[in-house]
């Protein structure tokens, strides 16, 4: 059976937004980004929310936003790196649609976004970031499918192939 929703999970800079936009275009579905929705609701950037209201506030808002978006149909939803690693969020996504883990190595993550100052967690340092990646992968690995080492176009095509084969 074809899913009504596709959720993309993975660590920071794994390509969730890029793959999500390609996938939604090919399916003719709406693309939604949880981070963008959170920023729109709050009128603040994610670093500003972290700074002014704290990470627990942000994580709660992120989960509430996911619950709202998960009620829509024919959507591709990109989640923030922390949201996809939340066991409660993972359970919800698996219940509501197809969950795809876009896996990146630590080295690839650093290559893609090591200099991005809009990512508050980058301030943790190498050891803590590697630990965080490993922790999050425990939950990401519960996704229906894993895509690794592919270009955004190849990743989108693999997901489309998976959907058509399981239909």
C-alpha positions as CSV (number, residue, x, y, z in Angstrom):
1,X,0.0,0.0,0.0
2,X,1.3,3.4,-0.9
3,X,2.0,5.7,2.1
4,X,0.2,9.0,2.5
5,X,3.2,10.6,4.2
6,X,6.9,10.2,3.9
7,X,9.1,11.3,6.8
8,X,12.8,12.0,6.4
9,X,15.1,11.5,9.4
10,X,18.8,11.8,9.9
11,X,21.6,13.7,11.5
12,X,22.2,17.4,10.7
13,X,23.3,18.0,7.1
14,X,22.2,14.5,5.9
15,X,20.2,16.0,3.1
16,X,16.6,15.8,4.5
17,X,15.4,19.1,3.0
18,X,17.2,18.7,-0.3
19,X,15.9,15.1,-0.8
20,X,12.5,16.1,0.5
21,X,12.1,18.8,-2.1
22,X,13.1,16.5,-4.9
23,X,10.8,13.7,-3.7
24,X,7.8,15.9,-3.2
25,X,8.2,17.4,-6.7
26,X,8.4,13.9,-8.3
27,X,5.4,12.7,-6.3
28,X,3.4,15.9,-6.8
29,X,3.0,16.2,-3.0
30,X,3.5,19.1,-0.6
31,X,6.9,19.4,1.1
32,X,7.0,20.4,4.7
33,X,10.0,21.1,6.9
34,X,9.4,20.9,10.6
35,X,12.2,23.3,11.4
36,X,10.8,25.9,9.0
37,X,7.3,25.5,10.5
38,X,8.7,25.9,14.0
39,X,10.5,29.1,13.0
40,X,7.4,30.4,11.3
41,X,5.2,29.8,14.4
42,X,7.7,31.4,16.8
43,X,8.9,34.2,14.5
44,X,12.4,33.3,15.6
45,X,15.3,31.3,14.1
46,X,16.2,28.0,15.7
47,X,19.4,29.4,17.3
48,X,17.3,32.3,18.7
49,X,14.7,29.8,20.1
50,X,17.6,27.8,21.7
51,X,19.1,31.0,23.2
52,X,15.9,32.7,24.4
53,X,13.7,29.8,25.4
54,X,16.0,26.9,25.8
55,X,16.4,23.5,24.1
56,X,13.6,21.7,26.1
57,X,11.1,24.4,24.9
58,X,12.3,23.9,21.3
59,X,12.1,20.0,21.5
60,X,8.5,20.2,22.8
61,X,7.5,22.7,20.1
62,X,9.2,20.5,17.5
63,X,7.2,17.4,18.6
64,X,3.9,19.3,18.7
65,X,4.6,20.6,15.2
66,X,5.3,17.1,13.9
67,X,2.0,15.9,15.3
68,X,0.1,18.6,13.5
69,X,1.9,18.0,10.2
70,X,1.5,14.2,10.5
71,X,-2.3,14.7,10.0
72,X,-1.9,16.0,6.5
73,X,-1.9,13.6,3.5
74,X,0.3,13.4,0.4
75,X,3.2,15.2,2.1
76,X,6.9,14.7,2.4
77,X,8.0,15.9,5.9
78,X,11.6,16.7,6.7
79,X,12.4,16.5,10.4
80,X,15.2,18.2,12.4
81,X,18.1,15.9,13.4
82,X,17.0,15.7,17.1
83,X,13.3,15.1,16.3
84,X,14.0,12.0,14.2
85,X,16.0,10.7,17.2
86,X,13.1,11.1,19.6
87,X,11.6,7.6,20.2
88,X,8.1,9.1,20.7
89,X,8.4,11.0,17.4
90,X,9.7,7.9,15.6
91,X,6.8,5.8,16.8
92,X,4.3,8.5,15.6
93,X,6.0,8.7,12.2
94,X,6.1,4.9,11.7
95,X,2.4,4.8,12.5
96,X,1.5,7.6,10.1
97,X,3.7,6.8,7.1
98,X,7.0,5.7,5.6
99,X,10.1,6.7,7.6
100,X,13.4,7.1,5.6
101,X,16.7,7.4,7.4
102,X,19.2,9.4,5.3
103,X,22.5,8.2,6.9
104,X,25.7,10.2,6.8
105,X,29.1,9.4,8.4
106,X,30.6,11.8,10.9
107,X,33.2,12.8,8.3
108,X,30.5,13.6,5.7
109,X,28.5,15.6,8.2
110,X,31.6,17.7,9.0
111,X,32.3,18.2,5.3
112,X,28.8,19.4,4.6
113,X,28.1,21.7,7.6
114,X,31.2,22.0,9.8
115,X,31.2,25.8,9.3
116,X,27.4,26.5,9.7
117,X,27.0,28.9,12.5
118,X,23.2,28.5,12.5
119,X,23.5,25.0,14.1
120,X,23.7,25.4,17.9
121,X,24.8,21.8,18.4
122,X,28.0,22.3,16.4
123,X,29.4,24.1,19.4
124,X,29.6,20.8,21.3
125,X,33.0,19.8,19.9
126,X,34.1,16.7,18.1
127,X,33.9,14.2,20.9
128,X,30.4,15.2,22.0
129,X,29.1,15.4,18.3
130,X,30.4,11.9,17.6
131,X,28.6,10.7,20.8
132,X,25.4,12.5,19.8
133,X,25.5,10.9,16.3
134,X,25.9,7.4,17.7
135,X,23.1,8.0,20.2
136,X,20.7,9.3,17.6
137,X,21.5,6.4,15.2
138,X,20.0,4.0,17.7
139,X,16.6,5.6,17.0
140,X,17.2,6.5,13.3
141,X,17.8,2.8,12.7
142,X,14.2,2.1,13.5
143,X,13.2,3.7,10.2
144,X,11.5,1.6,7.5
145,X,14.4,2.1,5.1
146,X,18.0,3.5,5.2
147,X,19.6,5.4,2.3
148,X,23.3,6.0,2.5
149,X,26.0,7.3,0.2
150,X,23.7,8.6,-2.5
151,X,23.3,11.9,-4.2
152,X,20.0,13.7,-3.4
153,X,18.5,12.6,-6.8
154,X,19.6,9.0,-6.3
155,X,18.2,9.0,-2.8
156,X,14.8,10.3,-4.0
157,X,14.8,7.7,-6.8
158,X,15.6,4.9,-4.3
159,X,12.7,6.0,-2.1
160,X,10.3,6.1,-5.1
161,X,11.5,2.6,-6.2
162,X,10.8,1.3,-2.7
163,X,7.3,2.8,-2.7
164,X,6.4,1.3,-6.1
165,X,7.7,-2.1,-5.2
166,X,5.8,-2.2,-1.9
167,X,2.5,-0.9,-3.5
